[in-house]
């Protein structure tokens, strides 16, 4: 560690050779940033306003997220790695020509792969071994994460010039648009940093201003179905469809359900409308495994899904962490928004599900679709109901 602390930064052709070796592992982007602390003022303000909802695990690590040395003592550099996850041209065409919600429930594009945490991890392990061999360091001299640790990947990515923080709060690349999985390797190896996209912009606070290359465009802000983007670069998780359909383990607030539309898992609206996506192209998928067939699942199939079928269909995907109860909850909301009365029998059946979470959303959806007939159709389920949350949906 002492030798590393005194060593000169890796620069010139040696730095570029390291970049080439890491790119060869399947990463689409390799950039280098200083590990110097970031101000983190915007992040702390976000937590203070309660916009992280119930994700207390993020707030507990707020100091580490602004200072890489609290994660890896003596960290001098951050290697930012990006993997392009834009779907195939055929998938993009299917998404643009969506059928009814009944036939095509909408999934966030990142979910149409095997879990990226699992498939990118071997690449990060290989990157670590390259670092050991190329720089002569030990495994204890670096630490890597892909959206799993107390690291502000987007902040370091902006600092390294991978892209800029858009008004949607996401990292936007001039080359890949909004479709990058980001990973970070914190290391005690000093590497000459790459320049940010706009070196002339003052960063005294350590926080890059949102919308650096957005100009006057506000498409993402205007397009958000639940008005979750409350200021440029500031997303209130409590209103965000991605949070509500994935991270929220309880009931989805009634006032947000209509805005969810056909989105059964996550939301890409603020990504899809971004003009920078016109430069994006299909990813190499070297470190990803596509599961685009999930888009062929009908809403009826989701509403009728058994635990066994759920385990088989979503094996190795990020959706498995939602569990069947969460997927049924979301599918009920989408059904309620679909206007398709043929789904009422499935919803009536789910109104007697073993879990109150599922029953509550099934009742809401059945009442929306069946109208005045809902009382009669749900009579048996209501007579057996004792949970206050579900009874509130009947009222």
N, C-alpha and C positions, 0 to 999 in steps of 0.2 A: 504493500500500500504506500509506503514512504517513497519507494522508487517511482511509482506511478505518479505520485503527487508532484514530483520534481521533474518528470519527463516533459519534453517538448511536445506540443500538439502534433498529431498525425496530420500531414498536409501534403499538398501537391499530388504527385503520381501515386504515392503510397495510399493516400486517402481515396483516390479514385479506384485503385485496385481493390480496396476493401469494399467500395460501393459495388463494383462489378461482381465481386464474389457473392455479395448478399443478394443482388438482383438475380443471379443465376439460381438461387434457391426457390424462385417462384414469386418473389415480391415484385410488385409493379412500381413501387416507389421506395427509394432509400435516400433519406436526407439526414443531415446532422445538425444538432442544436446544442447550444450551451446548456448545462444543467443549473445555471445560476437561478436563484429563486425568482419566481414571478410574484407580482403584487397580490394577485388573487382577490382584489377588492370587489370585483363584480361577482365572483363566486360567493364571497361572504355576504354580500348584500342579498343575493338570491336566497341563501339559507335563512337570513334574518327575516325575509319577507314570507317565509314558509312555503316557498314555491317548490320545494322538494317533496311536498306531500308527506307521506309517512316513510320516506327512504332515509331513515335516521342513520343507517350505516354509512351513507355518504357524508353526512354532517360530522360524524365522529372522526373522520379522517381529513377534515378541511385543511388543517395546517400542513399535513404531508402532501396534499395535492398542490400546494403552492411552493413546496421546497423539496426537491428530489433528494437532498442530502439526509432528510429525515426518513427516507425509504431505504437508501443505500448510502451509508456514511462515506464521505469522500467522493461522491459522484461528481464527475467533471463534464460529462457529455451525455446526451440522449440521442440514440439512433432511432429515428422515426421511420417505421416501415408501413407501407400501404398496400392493400390488396383490393383490386377493382372487382366489385361484385355486380356490376351492371348485368342484367339478364341477357339472354340470347335475343337476337332480332325477332325471332318467332314469338318469344314471350312478350317482348315489348309491343308487338302488333296485337297479341291477344288482349293485353291490358288496355290498349287504346280502344279496342273494339269490344269492351266488356258487354256481356249479355246481362240479363236481369240478375239481381242479387240471389234469386233462388237457384239459378244455374251456376253462377260464378261469385261466390263470396270472395272478398278481396283480402289478400295477404300482403304484408310488408315484404318487399323483395328479399331482404336479408334472410327471411324465414324460409325462402324457397331453396335452401341449401341444407346440407347436414350442418350441425352446430359449428359455426366458424371458430368458436373457442377451441374446439377439439381438433379441427382440421388445420388451423394455422399454427397450433402449438408445436407440432413436429418441426415446422419451418423455423420457429423461434429457437428451438433447441439446436437445430443445425446452425443457425446464425451465431449462437453462443459458442459453438465449437469452432466456427471460423474465427471468431474474435480471439479465442484462446490460442489457436494455431498461428494466426497472423500477427497478433500483438504480444504473444508470449505471456498471457495473463492466466489467472486461475478462475475456476468457476465461481469463486466467491467475489470476484471483481466486477460482476455484472448481475443484473436482475431484469427479467423481461415480463411484460404484461400485454394482454390484448383485451382491454375493456374489463379487466378483472381486479385491478389493483388501484391504490390511491394515487393515480397518476393522471394529470391533465393532458391526455394525448393530443387533444385538439389544440391546446395552448402551445405545446412544443412543436406540433406540426406547423402551426402558423409561424412560429419563430424560425423554423427551418425552411420556410418557403414552400412547403408541400401545397399550401393553399391559403385561404383566408377564412375567417369566421363570418359566415353569412348572416343576414338578418333573421334567418330561421334558426340561428344558434349552432348550425352545423358547419363542419369544415368543408369548404367548397374548393375543388381543384380546377384549375384552368384546363387541365388535360382530361380529367375523369369526372368532372361535374361533382355531383353529390354522392357518388357511389364508391366510397372507399371505406374498407375496414382499416382501422388504425391500430398499430401495435407500437410499443416503445421498449427499447433496451436502455436501462440506466447503467452506466459504466464508469469506472474510475479511470478509464483510458481517456486522455484528452484528445479530441478530434477537432480540427479546425471547422468551425460551424459554417453551414451554408447561409446565404443571405435570405431574409424574408422577402416577400413579393414587393413590399414598399419600404425599403430601408429608410426612406425620408420621413416616415410617419413617426412622430414622437411616441415613445413607449415608457415614459417615466414611471407609470404606475405598474408596468409589467403586464398590463392587459391590452391586447390589440383591440382597437375599436371595431365594433360589428359593422358589417357591410362595407368593408374596405374597397371592394371592387364591384359593389352592387349598384352604384350610382343612385338614381332616383327610383329604381325598381322596388316595388313593395308587393310583388305578386304573392310571395309566400305568406305575408301577413294577412293579405286580403282573402286568400284562398282557404286558410285554416277553418275547418268546419265548426270548431268550437271556440274560436277566438282565443287560442292558447298563447299566441305570440303577442305579449302585452307591451313590448317595446322592441326596437331592433336588437336582435341577438338574445332576447330574454323570453324564455318559454316557461309558462306556469304549468308545472307538471300536473297540477290538480285539474286542469282543463284539457290536458293533452290526451288524445286518443291512444297514443302508444302507451302512455302510463296506465290509463284506465283499462285497456284490454290486456295488458301484460303484467305490469308491476302491482296494480291494485288487486288485492286478494279478496276484497269485500264486494259490496254492491256498487254498481255503477250508478252515479247520481242520475235521477230521472231527467233533470234538465239537460244532460249531455247525451242521452241515448239517441235522440233523433239525429244528432250531428255525426254519430258513428256510422250511419248509413249502412253500407255493405261490408264494412271493415271488420273482419272476424279476428284478426291478429295484427296489431300494429297499424301504422299509418304512414304513407309516403307522400301525402298531398303537398307538404311544404318542400319536399324534394323534387317531386315531379314537375312542378310549375316553374322551376328555376331555369332561366335562359342559358345558364352555363352548361346545362346538360346537352346542349346541341353539339358539344365537342366530345362527349362521352362515346365510348365504343365498348363492344362486348369484351368481358374480361377473359384472361387466359385460363382462369380456373385451376391453375396448377395446385394451389393450396385450398381449393374449395371443391365440394361435391354437390352438383346441382340436384335439386329435388323439385323441378318445375312441374312435375305431374300433380303436385298438391293443388294446383290451380284448377284441376279437373274435378275435384271433389264438389259435389253439389251441397247446397244448404240442407236439404233433406237428409243426406248421408251424415252430415255433422250432427243434426238433431237426433238421429237414431244410433249414434255411435256408442258401442259398448266399451268397457274397459279393455277387453282383449283386442278389439279392432283399433282402439286408440293407441295401444302399446305397439301394435304392428305397423300402423301407418306412419306414426311420428317418431319411430325409433331413430335415435341419433340426431334428431333435429332439435332446434331451440324450442319448438312448440311443446315438447314433452315436459318442460319445466312448468308450463301453465297448468298441467294436469287436466284430466277430463272435465272436472267440475268447472274450471275456468273457461274451457273451450265451449262447453254447453251454455254457460252464462252468456258468453259473447254471441254464440249462434242464436240464442233466443232474442237478443237485442236486434241482430241483423234480420231475423224473421219478422219481428215486430215492425221493422222499417220497410220490409219488402212489399207490403200490400198484397201478398199472396195468401188468400184464404185457404188454399189447399194444405197449408202447413198447420192449420189449427189442430188436427188430431194429434200430431207429434207434440205440440205445445201442451195440450190437455194432459197427455201422458206424462210429460215432464213436470206438470204441476203437482204430481204425486211422487216426484223424485225423492230419494232419501235425504238429500242435502237442501236445507232452506235456501242457500244461495241460488241454486238452480231453480227451485220452485218459484221464488220471488220473481225472477226475470221471465220465467215461462208464463206466469200469470199476467204480467204486464203485457207481454207480446200477444197472448191469446185475447186479452181484452181489446187491444188495438185492432186486431184482425177480425174478431168475431162480433164486435160491437154489442148490440143489445142481446144477442144470443149467448154472450160469454157467460152470463150468470147461470143459465141452465146447463151449459156444457161443463162448467167448473164446479157445479154444485157439490158433487161427491168429494172433490179435493178440498173444497172450502170447509165442508162439514168435518173433515178429519184434521184440519189445520189448527195448530196451537202456537206456531211461531209468530211473534209480534211483527217481525219484519215482513213476513209473507202476507199476514193479514192486512198490513198497511197497503199492500199492492191491490188487494181486493177492494179497498175503499177508494 
